[in-house]
Amino acid sequence: MSKIIVSPSILSSDFSNLGRDIRFMEKSGADWIHIDVMDGHFVPNLTIGAPVVKSIRKVTEMPFDVHLMIENPQKYVKDFADAGADIITFHYEAVKRNEILDLAHYIKSFNIKAGLSIKPKTNPEEILQYLPYFDLILVMTVEPGFGGQKFIKECAEKIDLIKRFAPENLIVQVDGGINSETARICTELGANSLVAGSYIFNSQDYAQAINSLR
């Protein structure tokens, strides 16, 4: 199996020491930095916006994996691309069906990767037709909006179907309740990228926690 991409979610970091925590992740062997963007409408929480992404872009050259859990994501793609995002993932449930491919192309027009995410209640069969147009598919294994939730195993089982229809180079990412045990479930099903927040940031040894996910 190829190397598993570990993308620590800064939602679980110390926001008063965000730059420090990102450097810790880099030194501890993380591959990407996962940035959860929430608008208080699509999900019941508010987090950071493009100005913060632009600020922390100065801290590291690690790829920024930006997850837009927001309504009208097309309005904010340019802001986050200009701020330094390397991957922008939006939610299937947040846009009209006839907008999905246009939005994927729009994201890629900034020479960055495009991702599509599905919430726990979404049937993966609904997105199979879109797989060839994306670089990344994000399977949520908790309801998006808050960190520290319990892993929903039934959601992880969507990975198998997605992998069967996925182009060879598609990144299949999982986010929600990821730890060393649930990571094994996901990677055995075919996931090759894992987002983890509280499991990493609450550990005593960041490098050990990151390595345990692989």
Buried (B, 14 or more C-beta within 10 A) or exposed (E): EEEBBBBBBBBBBEEEEBEEBBBBBBEBBBBBBBBBBBBEEBBEBEBBBBEBBBBBBEBBEBBBBBBBBBBBBBEBBBBBBEBBBBBBBBBBBBBEEEBBBEBBEBBBEBEBBBBBBBBBEBEBEEBBEBBEBBBBBBBBBBBBBEBEBEBBEEBBBBBBBBBEBBEEEBBBBBBBBBBBEBBEBBBEBBBBBBBBBBBBBEBEEBBEBBEBBB
